[in-house]
Amino acid sequence: MKAYNAQNIRNIAVAGHGGRGKTTLAEAMLYLAKATERLGRVLDGNTVLDYDPEEKRRKTSVSTAVAPFEWENTKVNLIDTPGLFDFAGGISEGVRAAESVLIVTAAGSGYDVGAEKAFKTANQKGAAKIFAVTRCDAEHADFYKTFQALKAEFETELCPVIVPLMEGDTVKAYVNLAANKAYSYQNGKATEVPFPSDDFVEEMKSIFSEAVANADEELMEKYFEGEEFTADEIKRGLSAGVQSGIIYPVFACSGYTTDAVDMLMSALVQFAPSAADCAGEGDIKCDENGSLAAICFKTVADPFVGKMSFFKVVSGKITPDAPAYCARTGESERMGKIITVRGGKQEDSACISAGDIGVVTKLSGIITGDTLCNPKQVVELKGVDFPAPCLSMAVKVRKKGEEEKVASGLTRLMEEDPTIKFLTNTETREQVISGLGEQHLDVVLSKLKAKFGVEVDLTVPKVAYRETIRKKVEKQGRHKKQSGGHGQFGDVYIRFEPVEGEDFVFAEEIVGGAVPKNYFPAVEKGLRESIARGMIAGYPMVGIKATLYFGSYHPVDSSEIAFKTAAQISFKNAVPEAAPTILEPIGTLKAYMPDDNLGDIMGDITKRRGRVLGMGPAEPRMQELVAEVPMAEMGDFATVLRSVTAGRGHFALEFTRYEDAPANIAQKVIEDAKAEKEEE
């Protein structure tokens, strides 16, 4: 592929609800542009964009794929993003690299959740929003229903450009309102037909003209005077409106048959903002002769090529002789091989110029979100806004001893997918993985097996409970042992009492040297070792003050180890009489949901023993609910929230404090700990 300047580059993320035909539409574009030799089908598993083995097996996109094509002397970088909510990290990657977002929905659908999320993400980025209503040729398809749903949401911003002319359930022709032309399609071939003048087309034409007029004062005057716009005026109005975000054009098409997709592609070239217009950031201009500034928006660990870092170049150009300087680390490394990718296919490239997208291989020090720049003019671009993982599960290896392989494999996969989090909980002795949902974690496990040969199962993670005491108790601890030669002698009297907070407090009130000062640290060490594992369920003990107030010693037989042991005996004697209890972790939940779902979610929180602290309006048509909830009850909350809100809800949960567990919960924790100990 020849080199293009930024003025002739369009970077377009394809996004929307799962199953609406995004990948099929993208494949149609690639086929019509002769970037592929055949029209890929998702169900056949032969698409260019769903090239990952997991995508072929599942017949759906699970990761972002990039594929450029050439159309009307313009390079279009398509960035196909997953529509399933469990893989929302993909749309974060795609939109970060794009100036426009093509939001795909299907004829007959409403303004569905995936389209909402795509629009919101595009809005946050400041990207242009363009709608494609595909599957217009499907049986019982209803473009008008979908258009009306979008119109109810966006009113004057919505601008129909390509609309279908129906004859019963069949698309008779596609009408291009911007060009005043109509085309019928047969076997992918377009034939111009007379421009229709029925009521539907007239209604769409009126909406189109009003939307274009809103983009320009001169056009608005002409519109009110009842004059027709010229072709140049339409192009100027649409281009300005799309780029400024006051026009959201709508294109009807059929990705499966490619009908009207050629008109969509031409419109993207004509009306979507170029990289030169919008790829600059802040004070950095999109200039290939400027100082290098490029954002790594995606990372792939390819089994053959090695690590692949996907870059969107904002300024300057990436060349083989440029130093790969990372703004985050302050380190340079040797520039790897530069390639252009089309799905899973790769092609060598001489450079990646300002406004363009490409890949550099084997940059070990670069991660997603990093800025590659000139070491003499360091800049740091905004990273990628990934959603936080919301579902955590414990990882259990099927073969003992493979825990290290799990950790190594997941660390590699986290480079590819920053929405995965992994840690080893030293307290519960579990490896815990977090992701965006059940399907997300299922894909991670499949990749773990395929790439690293490790098979694991997922279980609900253990909860990090605590133990404490509720009564003041004083107990002696005496350790005396004689076995020839020097013996061991330590004698302490310690007062144990509950205190606020989660710390262990050690104090002494020794009078007259009953216990020499040099043994105080040994006493404290013995107690700290004891509280590390509680006596009723084995959990760490907190909120305890221990005061050493009396004791005795032997001038020859006393030692640090003897006083340490004596302190532990005192602790062991005291705890059973000090009303020991189980503490459970409490978290502060901030959940966001549509207005209509507030009551259902509030009821669910109550069932989880939660206490609602407050609620109120958040973002448009959304409510915020703040509550304190036992962490042990929140394992499946992400799944429930997504189900109840149809994917619109989201939440954050942070640990707040520990408090007494109810008697029935405490009893179960004790029984479970006992059963686990017997198994060991």
Secondary structure, DSSP 8 states (H G I E B T S, - for coil): -----GGGEEEEEEEESTTSSHHHHHHHHHHHTTSSSS---TTTT--SS--SHHHHHHTS--S-EEEEEEETTEEEEEEE---SGGGTHHHHHHHHT-SEEEEEEETT--S-HHHHHHHHHHHHHT-EEEEEEE-TTSTT--HHHHHHHHHHHHGGGEEEEEEEEEETTEEEEEEETTTTEEEEEETTEEEEE-----HHHHHHHHHHHHHHHTT-HHHHHHHHTT----HHHHHHHHHHHHHHTS-EEEEE--TTT-TTHHHHHHHHHHHS--HHHH--BTTB---TTS--EEEEEEEEEETTTEEEEEEEEEESEE-TTS-EEETTTTEEE----EEEEETTEEEE-S-EETT-EEEEE--TT--TT-EEEBTTB-------------EEEEEEESSTT-HHHHHHHHHHHHHH-TT-EEEEETTTTEEEEEESSHHHHHHHHHHHHHHH---EEEE------EEEE-S-EEEEEEEEE-SSSS-EEEEEEEEEEE-SSS-EEEEE---TTSS-GGGHHHHHHHHHHHHTS-SSSS--B-SEEEEEEEEE--TTTB-HHHHHHHHHHHHHHHGGGS-EEEEEEEEEEEEEEEGGGHHHHHHHHHHTT-EEEEEEE-STTEEEEEEEEEGGG-TTHHHHHHHHTTT--EEEEEEEEEEE--HHHHHHHHHHHHHHHHH-
